[in-house]
């Protein structure tokens, strides 16, 4: 039976609607495929260029997120490494039977003046008769001369004949906080130039007795920075930086009985020495002229001292007050307790050596002294190291 006209019209109308829907769907699929192709191309290009990593993609709920690495450590290395140098030495020693044996050692330093002035540890260049060679980060090789050595700290300056060298930026070690990130750069084991290790400030204000590997020399270092950034033999003299790439310490020692216990000299302790060497060619520092023992509560209790802080002027087997020194001229005596230098109290966090760094030779400073249970003030005209 033939269909009614109304039914035919309805079927044709539905067919046209369905055809229109499929047409719109096809257009949508074409557009979506094109868009996905473009996005896929962009993603692939970035992945090939290293801008994206599959490891950096993840999901959180229904959201997709991308983690972009912005490593401060990488920025530190790029900023500081060009001014870090490797230092090698060649010397000779005479054996028991008169034979001469050659010696070699290696350390690290960093450039503080574009004309070739380099800071390192004193024990890196301790042999005055050895010859020293500096290798810069760009592979150049220079002969180096010892410019100055600090009699009080494990600090030395060497000089190479070069111009327009990259230099480090010096930070402020007085603002260090335990737990903040630090980066150490150095010539690890004397053969891996510009090795980078990271860690945190583990402690500040440490006192250590540092010696060389043979045990032939040893000195006491005050107020040093403790870090867990790995410091290996050969790293000595290299920079310890904050995450901003500013040098806040000089890597100087490790505790061989522990793991990841290294020490660095605070950079603020040597800023004046840098200026001194640049202007005079030698290290000139203010000198008081006393030997002393930092007072603790236990020391005060066991020796019936009248103060549980300060510095007890005491020489042991040596003279407590150096004859002709600034302290001697001002009337300081053995047994005195120095409570203050200027307005600064002397305590476990502020010793005489540290406080002296605020002054220059020839400055007048007032010492607050405890003698026989009474306080008195002595004006001292600071001397200078020879």
SULNOR-V495705 format. One record per helix or strand of 2 or more residues. SS is the DSSP state (hx for helix, st for strand). FROM is the first residue (numbers start at 1). LEN is the number of residues. If there is no record, write none. Layout:
BEGIN
SS&FROM&LEN + SS&FROM&LEN
END
This chain:
BEGIN
hx&5&44 + hx&54&3 + st&57&4 + st&63&4 + hx&72&12 + st&84&11 + st&100&14 + st&117&4 + hx&122&4 + st&131&5 + st&141&9 + st&156&5 + st&169&2 + hx&173&3 + st&181&8 + st&192&20 + st&218&10 + st&239&4 + st&246&9 + st&262&5 + hx&267&3 + hx&271&10 + st&286&2 + st&292&3 + hx&297&6 + st&311&3 + hx&326&5 + st&337&5 + st&344&2 + hx&352&5 + st&364&8 + st&374&8 + st&383&2
END
